[in-house]
Amino acid sequence: MGDVRFPLQWHKARASANGGGNCVEVAVAGRIVLVRNSRDPEGAVLAFAAAQWDAFVRAARGGAADGRRDLPE
């Protein structure tokens, strides 16, 4: 993350605000969405194009990962 030169504003999901231990935080840097483990803020950061992140969020909200319905039995 050495190439990001401005302060980032990290956000947790509302569902994570109740003290849950397994949380991610998200920050937006232009057209890039950054994701990190809230328990290790100095650790690795994943970077996604905004369109990729939007597609992931839409799929997750639509239940794509619930019960792994998209995988063959």
C-alpha positions in Angstrom: 0.0 0.0 0.0 3.0 2.3 -0.3 1.6 4.0 -3.4 -1.4 5.5 -1.7 -0.4 9.0 -0.6 -3.5 10.3 1.1 -5.4 9.4 4.2 -8.0 6.7 3.7 -11.3 6.6 5.5 -12.0 3.0 6.4 -15.6 1.8 7.0 -16.9 -1.4 8.7 -20.2 -3.0 7.7 -23.1 -2.0 9.9 -23.5 -5.7 10.8 -20.0 -5.7 12.1 -20.6 -2.8 14.5 -21.9 -5.0 17.3 -18.4 -6.1 18.3 -18.2 -9.1 16.0 -14.6 -10.4 15.7 -14.6 -11.3 12.0 -14.9 -8.0 10.2 -13.6 -6.4 7.1 -13.1 -2.7 6.5 -13.5 -1.0 3.1 -12.0 2.3 1.8 -12.4 3.9 -1.6 -9.5 5.4 -3.4 -10.7 6.9 -6.7 -11.9 4.0 -8.8 -10.3 1.4 -6.5 -12.0 -0.3 -3.5 -9.6 -1.5 -0.8 -10.5 -4.2 1.7 -8.6 -5.2 4.9 -9.1 -7.3 8.0 -10.2 -5.0 10.8 -8.3 -7.1 13.3 -5.0 -6.5 11.4 -5.2 -2.9 10.0 -1.5 -2.9 9.2 -1.7 -6.2 7.4 -2.5 -7.1 3.8 -4.9 -5.0 1.8 -6.9 -6.3 -1.2 -7.6 -4.0 -4.1 -10.6 -4.3 -6.5 -11.8 -2.2 -9.4 -15.0 -0.4 -8.3 -17.0 -2.4 -10.9 -15.7 -5.7 -9.5 -16.6 -4.7 -5.9 -20.1 -3.5 -6.9 -20.7 -6.9 -8.7 -19.6 -8.8 -5.6 -21.8 -6.7 -3.3 -24.8 -7.1 -5.6 -24.2 -10.9 -5.7 -23.8 -11.1 -1.9 -26.9 -9.1 -1.2 -28.8 -11.3 -3.7 -27.8 -14.5 -1.7 -25.3 -15.9 -4.2 -23.2 -17.4 -1.5 -26.1 -18.6 0.7 -25.9 -22.3 0.8 -23.5 -22.2 -2.2 -26.4 -22.5 -4.6 -24.2 -21.6 -7.6 -22.1 -24.7 -7.2 -23.0 -28.1 -8.7 -24.1 -30.8 -6.3 
